[in-house]
Amino acid sequence: MAIIAAPQDLTESDVFVDLEPLLGRQLYLKCEGLNFGGSIKLRAAASMISAAERAGTLGPDSVLIESSSGNLGVALSIIAANKGLRFTCVTDRRCNEITAATMRALGTDLVVIDEPDPEGGYLAARLDWVRSRCAADERYVWLNQYTNEANWGAHYGGTAPMILKHLPDLEVLFVGVGTAGTAMGCARYFKDIGSPARIVGIDSIGSVSFGNPPGPRLIPGLGAGVRPALLDLSYFDDLVEVAELDSVRTCRSLASRGMLFGGSTGTVVSGAMRWLERNDPGRVLRSACISPDMGDRYLSTLYDDAWVLEHFGPRALEPLPAFSR
Ligand SMILES: Cc1ncc(COP(=O)(O)O)c(C=O)c1O
């Protein structure tokens, strides 16, 4: 049992789903969506705010500001509310309604950008808004998840040691790459302690992070239109890019077995299954994936048949053979 004094204190989930009964492989799914923020971003938010507090950047008049399309915004909203800090979250019209409503319910001032930047899209327009606000008013404190070392530090000090505590003989870790905080924190920790486990980075096709051309992407969380500043590919043993069609099918296949996970979990599990099929024909490797969030924020997208048909066609509704009974 955990007794906590603040919502952000509950970041340690030691829940791992053993996928071997489903997939016939030693693949464990570390669930990071079982906290007050509903995602792994509660770790990054808590770590970045603690670092700002230690550095003395946050005073009684400070107003936190961050650009986020979802999970980090919710996580920061929770901590800001708990600490009595003001928080402005700059998002855009793609932010789903439940996420926006959650942030407002927590007292966050939500700015929704309607017009994308002609070259850099919504992200560039959001960042411009943040920069101009910071330039105009020194009370604003921008944590900037894309460059903040405390983002990866959260996983170096939390996620990675927790994985190895429960799976000390781990041989492969599959991690999704968004800002790259999770992946870089885990990769650096594994390297520093001399773990022999291989690190495989997973991303969506259409993201530029692994050096491929940009393309349309609909599932939030992973991927970037601009290479993440925190990402250092030399830390990875291998990289896999997954088509969003496969992410959707994997999510829906997991749901057919009673587990409703978020979109990036489908991407990471799909990438892991593909990598293991190629590299572990004997099915002997002990491996793990990180699941960043659960599926409730995706009910009107990934789990809505009409939405899936419109964007991915009828194949996306078919469960994967690996999950069939
Ligand atoms: C659902 C989801 N998956 C994956 C990620 C990627 O994590 P990171 O930014 O640490 O690379 C995020 C980050 O926002 C996320 O919200």
PDBQT file of the ligand as one rigid body, heavy atoms in Angstrom, charges set to zero:
ROOT
HETATM    1  C1  LIG A 401       1.530   8.767 -24.534  1.00  0.00    +0.000 C 
HETATM    2  C2  LIG A 401       2.987   9.093 -24.624  1.00  0.00    +0.000 A 
HETATM    3  N1  LIG A 401       3.807   8.163 -25.082  1.00  0.00    +0.000 NA
HETATM    4  C3  LIG A 401       5.137   8.407 -25.215  1.00  0.00    +0.000 A 
HETATM    5  C4  LIG A 401       5.679   9.611 -24.890  1.00  0.00    +0.000 A 
HETATM    6  C5  LIG A 401       7.144   9.847 -25.128  1.00  0.00    +0.000 C 
HETATM    7  O1  LIG A 401       7.878  10.027 -24.009  1.00  0.00    +0.000 OA
HETATM    8  P1  LIG A 401       9.204  10.926 -24.061  1.00  0.00    +0.000 P 
HETATM    9  O2  LIG A 401       8.751  12.333 -24.286  1.00  0.00    +0.000 OA
HETATM   10  O3  LIG A 401       9.821  10.708 -22.724  1.00  0.00    +0.000 OA
HETATM   11  O4  LIG A 401      10.058  10.450 -25.191  1.00  0.00    +0.000 OA
HETATM   12  C6  LIG A 401       4.838  10.603 -24.413  1.00  0.00    +0.000 A 
HETATM   13  C7  LIG A 401       5.355  11.905 -24.129  1.00  0.00    +0.000 C 
HETATM   14  O5  LIG A 401       4.630  12.867 -24.049  1.00  0.00    +0.000 OA
HETATM   15  C8  LIG A 401       3.460  10.340 -24.276  1.00  0.00    +0.000 A 
HETATM   16  O6  LIG A 401       2.602  11.279 -23.841  1.00  0.00    +0.000 OA
ENDROOT
TORSDOF 0
